[in-house]
Each structure stands twice: as structure tokens, then as C-alpha cells.
Amino acid sequence: MIENYTHKYLHRGKHVFVPTERCVRKGRRIIAHFRGIPFPQHFYHYQSGGHIAALHAHLANSFFFKIDIQSFYYAIARQRVTRVLMRYRMQGALTHAMWSSVATPYRGRLPRYVLPIGFVQSPLLASLVLLHSPVNDAIVRAQERGVTMSVYLDDIVGSHNDQALLQEVYDDIRQACVEGEFIPNPSKLTPPSSAIVAFNCDLVQGSANVTPERVAEFYADADRSALSMQSFEEYRERVAAANV
């Protein structure tokens, strides 16, 4: 029997699994196998600048949409991990997939064995499954129509100056999510509009700023150090650095 985690706990409503040392070693072996494999530019979690660069990519446009994938890791079955590892010719693909998955923490929910939050290899494996899914195919179709697209793990943002065109793309990507077994979170769907909130930032044409709610939440903690406050203010400045 594979014992790949020591314990699990809830953090902000999400199940987090703490991997064993052996699981960490196997996860790093998987990561090493994929070192040098390029991800597309619109996968901003693998690009310089991360989600700030993703926000800045949309500033020139007038309308935006956002799709958040619900329970991103826990939507990915062990079989899908096996297939993507085999696609990239990783020896022992099934064994590595078993070491990389856990029984779903959600009672009665399928799939039974899924990627967990907390394993070092989970972001990479989830990204590879998403890359080879109908969702990414729909994103590429959107780009071919001139729509600016960004992906940051489970957050998908699109923008364009033509709201009707953007609505068609939004509908196409939502349908692709269902086909690819990545169900959008209904409470976090934002259809094409002139302003959205993404990554706890307000995004409109020419301007991105950390939301007042996120600022208030940060400063509500009376134990913040001077260094952490300085870092947060520098982060706010980086978010707003490309504003017109």
C-alpha cells in the first residue's frame, strides 16, 4: 500500500495534504523529467511576472471575462495523470500517478483518486492535463480570433474590444471546461463586462489595482510586521505599474 502523505488539514475551506519525504522525492523526479518542456505563453504561472504579468496583458482592452475552475486539482483523476505521463514517455507512469494522487477528500464525489493540494508535483501535473484538454484547445481558438487570453492555474481571463466576440469565446471556453471535466465555479464566473476582479485586483481598461477589500483584509491583521507591510505596498505598486 502506498503511503504518500502524513496527514491532511483544512485551510480556508480547502483540503491540504502533507506529503511524505518519499513522495516529495518522487514528485521532484517527475518535475525533473519535465524540465525544459515549454508551456505556452498564456500559462502565466510558468512565465516571468506571474499573475501581475497576466493582469497587465489585458490592460489595452475594453471588455473582460473570468472563468474559475472549481476544485481544480481535485477534478483531475489519477487516470488522466497516468495518460499525460505516458504521453511524455515517463517510465513507470502508472506508479508515479499513484504516488501523485490521493482518495478524494469529498465524500461521494468522483473521481475516486485525484491530485491533491500540497504535493510538489501537483501544479505541474494539473497544468499538463489542462494543456492537453479541450479547454486549452478553446483558448487557442480564442487567440486565433484576436482575443487576449491568460491562464494562472485555475483562473482563466480573456479580453477584447468587441464584447459580442468575447461573449462567443466565453461561451466556447465554458463549454470546453465541461467537456474537459473542469467544471467552472458558478460563484466566480464573470461574463464579458467592462470591469472584473481577478487575483484580488480590480481590472478595467488601462488600470489594475489591488482591491480595497484585499487591502483592508491585509491591514486588519494587527500583527503585521513593518517588513511585510513594505512588501505588500511594493506589490501594490507592481500591480499598478503599467496603469495609464
Buried (B, 14 or more C-beta within 10 A) or exposed (E): EEEBBEEBEEEEEEBBBBBBEEBBEBBEBBBEBBEEEEBBBBBBBBBEEEBBBBBBBBBBBBBBBBBBBBBBBBBBBBEBBBBBBEEEEBEEBBBBBBBBBBEBBEEEEEBEBBBBBBBBBBBBBBBBBBBBBBBBBBBEBBBEEEBBBBBBBBBBBBBBBBBEBBBBBBBBBBEBBEEBBBBBBEEBBBBBBEEBBBBBBBBBBEBBBBBEEBBEEBEEEEEEEEEEEEEBEEEBEBBBEBEE
